[in-house]
Amino acid sequence: MNRILVIGATGYIGSRISKHLSMLGYEVSIFVRKIPEKKNWNFIKGSVITGDVAKRESIHQLRKYNFDIAINLVSLDSNDSNKDPNYVASINLMPTWNILEILAERGLKKFIYFSTIHVYGELQRKKIDEDTDLKTTSVYGLTHLLTEKICDYYNQTSDIDCVNLRLSNSYGSPAQKDVNCWWLVLNDFSKSAYLNGKIVIKSDGSPQRDFIHWSDIMHALELVIKHKKYSVYNLASGETFTIVELAKIVKEEYYRRYNKFLDIVILKEKNHTTELNRYNFSTKRLKDIGFIKKTSVNDGINELFSYMEKSF
């Protein structure tokens, strides 16, 4: 299976995937809204298909191609997913259905959908595996859950191996300089530390996050491409930190690297809960196919600092 289509290839994770799989020798084609600068995408050996995934006529272009694997990363963010339902469905939901309908007739072998941990809803302080009840509490989570159901349908009614990857929180440097990834919490903290010598936390610091570095996402994706075992995986690090704990790790690595102190500013009153119950995403299914997390949070932060030293 050498021919891969990446839908949403110019986004943060999409651009990483496109470059990584190209470097591994896959013939990668990309589906994008507009043609990217060739000098930054000269690693692409397949086709550059332009169009709007929200428009059925754009997706109909895919009838001219044959792919072994398709990877869909297109989605509005959580804020934009609260807009007009028809608009939201046209981007978060219908493209997957339309793409599968067309590519099922073109001999597609595997379809990988990047879903989200938001399908679990309000996260309980416990271990969360892929069999945990799905009780999404947001439109963003709802549209991803419905799209997962579309993938499940094609698993049952076609020869396509459809896989849902429930991504937690990603971080790390971008593959392209024009990709906006600096709103991601760990990226934001690292950039603020590097440029301003301080970190500003807008919450009380108590919210919890599971962050997985882009390099580990690539490793997991390689395994999912090669194996056919499960139809859904938690794509996470399996480690949970509070926001203030993450800020402190950035502070420690900043001092270790630059021998300078930085301030952590917390804008809201601290939560004085005496006992911290953590949730934890099980990555057992990924481990079953050979996944090993290789990049610690400390190493990932230093990867960001190295990138900023060259780029800023």
ABEGO torsion letter per residue (X at the ends): XABBBBBGAABAAAAAAAAAAAAAGBBBBBBBABBBBAAAAAABABBBBBEBAABAAAAAAAAABBBABBBBABBBBAAAAABBAAAAAAAAAAAAAAAAAAAAAAGBABBBBBBBAAAAEBBBBBBBBAABBBBBABAAAAAAAAAAAAAAAAAAABABBBBBBBBBBBBEBBABAABBAAABAAAAAAAAAAAAGBBBBABAGABBBBBBBAAAAAAAAAAAAABBABABBBBBAGBBBBAAAAAAAAAAAAAAAAGBBBBBBBABBBBABABBBBBBBBAAAAAAAGBBBABBAAAAAAAAAAAAAAAX
